[in-house]
Amino acid sequence: MHVDTDVFVVWAHRNARSLFGAASNPIMRNGVLLCFKTEELARIERDRLNAKSGGTHVHYSVRAVRVQIRVPSRPPTSQAPQLHYAGAAPDALGAASPRAA
């Protein structure tokens, strides 16, 4: 089952007078898209970034993005999840083979 929901993404916009030219891109922090569950939180961050930019060629905006979340079809079990390793047997990953003398 899929659930549709909106997240609010902060975008940076450079105008044509910028050294690097005009562009619009979503903000990434530590390799993760800067997005919020509510528009209010996204606008607060947008306002903070716009105030910090101090009249440069960059301004920030908020855009709603529709995402689809897959809901698990069965309830979680009480046992710990099994890890699966690609290309090697799980017991061989941490074990060292004995050396011949």
MARDREN-71806 format. One record per residue (C-alpha): residue number from 1; residue in three letters; z, y, x. Coordinates in steps of 0.1 Angstrom, whole numbers. Layout:
! residues N
{rec NUM; "ALA"; {Z; Y; X}}
...
END
This chain:
! residues 101
{rec 1; "MET"; {0; 0; 0}}
{rec 2; "HIS"; {-8; 35; 13}}
{rec 3; "VAL"; {10; 67; 5}}
{rec 4; "ASP"; {-8; 101; 9}}
{rec 5; "THR"; {13; 130; 21}}
{rec 6; "ASP"; {8; 164; 38}}
{rec 7; "VAL"; {21; 175; 72}}
{rec 8; "PHE"; {18; 210; 84}}
{rec 9; "VAL"; {2; 215; 118}}
{rec 10; "VAL"; {5; 247; 140}}
{rec 11; "TRP"; {-29; 258; 154}}
{rec 12; "ALA"; {-37; 282; 183}}
{rec 13; "HIS"; {-67; 305; 179}}
{rec 14; "ARG"; {-82; 324; 209}}
{rec 15; "ASN"; {-105; 353; 201}}
{rec 16; "ALA"; {-139; 359; 219}}
{rec 17; "ARG"; {-123; 385; 242}}
{rec 18; "SER"; {-102; 358; 258}}
{rec 19; "LEU"; {-110; 348; 294}}
{rec 20; "PHE"; {-118; 313; 281}}
{rec 21; "GLY"; {-137; 324; 250}}
{rec 22; "ALA"; {-131; 317; 213}}
{rec 23; "ALA"; {-115; 284; 203}}
{rec 24; "SER"; {-92; 269; 178}}
{rec 25; "ASN"; {-70; 239; 186}}
{rec 26; "PRO"; {-39; 222; 172}}
{rec 27; "ILE"; {-8; 227; 194}}
{rec 28; "MET"; {3; 197; 214}}
{rec 29; "ARG"; {38; 194; 229}}
{rec 30; "ASN"; {46; 166; 253}}
{rec 31; "GLY"; {15; 148; 242}}
{rec 32; "VAL"; {25; 149; 205}}
{rec 33; "LEU"; {9; 170; 178}}
{rec 34; "LEU"; {32; 199; 167}}
{rec 35; "CYS"; {36; 192; 130}}
{rec 36; "PHE"; {63; 196; 104}}
{rec 37; "LYS"; {72; 179; 71}}
{rec 38; "THR"; {75; 213; 53}}
{rec 39; "GLU"; {53; 243; 53}}
{rec 40; "GLU"; {84; 265; 57}}
{rec 41; "LEU"; {94; 249; 90}}
{rec 42; "ALA"; {58; 252; 103}}
{rec 43; "ARG"; {57; 289; 94}}
{rec 44; "ILE"; {89; 296; 112}}
{rec 45; "GLU"; {75; 280; 144}}
{rec 46; "ARG"; {42; 299; 138}}
{rec 47; "ASP"; {61; 332; 135}}
{rec 48; "ARG"; {81; 325; 166}}
{rec 49; "LEU"; {49; 317; 186}}
{rec 50; "ASN"; {32; 348; 173}}
{rec 51; "ALA"; {61; 370; 182}}
{rec 52; "LYS"; {62; 355; 217}}
{rec 53; "SER"; {25; 360; 223}}
{rec 54; "GLY"; {30; 398; 225}}
{rec 55; "GLY"; {-4; 410; 214}}
{rec 56; "THR"; {-25; 387; 236}}
{rec 57; "HIS"; {-58; 372; 226}}
{rec 58; "VAL"; {-40; 343; 210}}
{rec 59; "HIS"; {-26; 340; 175}}
{rec 60; "TYR"; {-12; 310; 156}}
{rec 61; "SER"; {-16; 297; 121}}
{rec 62; "VAL"; {-5; 267; 99}}
{rec 63; "ARG"; {-28; 242; 83}}
{rec 64; "ALA"; {-19; 214; 59}}
{rec 65; "VAL"; {-33; 180; 70}}
{rec 66; "ARG"; {-34; 150; 46}}
{rec 67; "VAL"; {-22; 118; 62}}
{rec 68; "GLN"; {-21; 83; 49}}
{rec 69; "ILE"; {10; 63; 56}}
{rec 70; "ARG"; {9; 25; 53}}
{rec 71; "VAL"; {41; 12; 35}}
{rec 72; "PRO"; {52; -23; 45}}
{rec 73; "SER"; {44; -48; 18}}
{rec 74; "ARG"; {75; -69; 25}}
{rec 75; "PRO"; {111; -60; 31}}
{rec 76; "PRO"; {123; -60; 67}}
{rec 77; "THR"; {140; -92; 79}}
{rec 78; "SER"; {174; -93; 95}}
{rec 79; "GLN"; {162; -110; 127}}
{rec 80; "ALA"; {151; -91; 157}}
{rec 81; "PRO"; {113; -85; 161}}
{rec 82; "GLN"; {94; -109; 184}}
{rec 83; "LEU"; {77; -93; 213}}
{rec 84; "HIS"; {42; -105; 222}}
{rec 85; "TYR"; {27; -99; 256}}
{rec 86; "ALA"; {-10; -99; 263}}
{rec 87; "GLY"; {-23; -120; 291}}
{rec 88; "ALA"; {10; -136; 303}}
{rec 89; "ALA"; {36; -160; 290}}
{rec 90; "PRO"; {68; -141; 280}}
{rec 91; "ASP"; {89; -163; 304}}
{rec 92; "ALA"; {66; -156; 333}}
{rec 93; "LEU"; {70; -118; 332}}
{rec 94; "GLY"; {104; -115; 348}}
{rec 95; "ALA"; {106; -148; 366}}
{rec 96; "ALA"; {98; -151; 403}}
{rec 97; "SER"; {84; -183; 416}}
{rec 98; "PRO"; {103; -200; 445}}
{rec 99; "ARG"; {88; -196; 479}}
{rec 100; "ALA"; {80; -225; 502}}
{rec 101; "ALA"; {100; -225; 534}}
END
